[in-house]
């Protein structure tokens, strides 16, 4: 065999080997990327599941004058459709600690009626006020709605 034929054949062999290595490396790399993506997806899913199922406590506080009713999320119902509980003619100051789940937003909505209506509401999580509102007037509604501290 002459020198040119050997060089051409050697070049083809080298190119074939390099191509095979490149394709193998790409396949392994894509497999690793796919596995990494699956691990990330699983981690995110695990965190969402944990957040949705994790319980947390908040304390609602309401003060003011002439407060007629207080509506609040008490922990029942679904995360995005919480059951609303109501207290009629509450004794003030009013305070209630509830256990909520996951992404359910803590919410307290006092309504005051009368010439000197005043209302202040607070939502407290782990000793810190996460939401506070005040309103006054003939009909005052000082609704406090916060993002779930588990989701936020």
N, C-alpha and C positions, 0 to 999 in steps of 0.2 A: 504494500500500500504506500502511496506516495505521501509526502509531507503535507500537502494541501488537504488531502482527503482526511488525514488524521486530525489536523487542526480544526476542520469543519465539524468532524464527528465529536471531538473533544468539546468544542464550543456548544454544540447541541446538548451534549450530556450535562455540561455545567449549567446551561440555561434551564434545562428540564429539572435539574436538582434544585436550583434556586427557586424556580416557579413552584415546585412541590413544597419546599420549605415555607415559601411565602403563603401559599394557600393553607397549609397546615397551621402556620402561626395565626393567620387571620381567623380560621375556624376556632382555634383554641381561644383566641382573644375575644371573639364574639360570644363564645360559650361562657367565658369568664364575665363579660359584660352582662349577658343574660342572667347569669347566676347572681351577680351583684344587684341588678335591677330587681330580681325576685326577692332578694334579702331586704332591699330598701322598701319594696311594696309591703312585705310581711311586717317589717318594723313599724311602718306607718299605720297599717291595719291594726296591729296590736295596740298601739298608742290610742287610736280612735276608740277601739273596743274598751280599753281601760278607762278612758275619759267618759264614755257613755255610761259605763257601769259603776263608776266611782261615786260614792256619796259624799256630800259636804253639808255643813251646817251654816246657816246664816241666822242672824237675829234682826227682826224688824222692830223699829221703835217709832211710835207716833205720838206727837204732842200737838196741842193747839186748843181751840175753843169751838164749841158747837159742832163737834164731829159726829155725824149721823151714822156713817158706816165705814168699815175698813174691809176692803177685799184684798186677798193675798194668795200667792202660790204657796200651798201648804205641803207639797210633795206628792200629791196624787196625780193621776193622769199620765199622759205621755209627755216626753221632753218638749215637743213643739206644740202640744195642746194640754198644758197643765190644768188640773182641776183648780178652780178658784173657790176659796173658802171665804165666808163673810161673817163679820162680827157686827151686830146691830147695837147702837148706842153704847159704845165701849167706855169703860172707865179709863180716864187719862191720868197720867201718861200710860200708854198701852205698849206692851213689849211681848214679843213672841219669838221663840227659837224654833226653827223647822229644819228638817233634813230633806234636802233636794238631791236629785240624781243627775249626774252627767252634765249635759248641756242645757238642762232646764234653767231658765233665767229666774233669779230671785226677783220678786215683785211685790210691792205693797201699795195699795191705792186707797188712801183715806178721802172721804168726801165730807165737807163741812157746809152746813147751811145756816143762814141767819145774818143779821146785820154785822155782827162782829166775828164772822167766820175766819178762822186761822187754822192752818195745818202745816206741820213739818213732819217729814218722814225720813227715816234713815235705814239703810241696809248695812249691816256690819258683818264682816267675814274675818275670822281670826283676830278679833280685836280692832280691826281697822274699818273705818267707814268707807265703803266702796261706792255709795250713792247717797245723796242727800238733796232734798227739794223742799221749798217753802212756797206757800201761796196764801193769799188773804183776799177777802171781798165778800159779797153777798152769797156767792156759791164758790167755795174753794175746793180744788182737787189737787192734791200734791203728790201725784203718782211718782213712785220711785221704781224704776226698772233697771236692772244691771245685767251685764253679760255674765254668764256663769264663770266663776273664777277657775273652774276646771277647764273650760274651753278657751278662756281668754288668756 
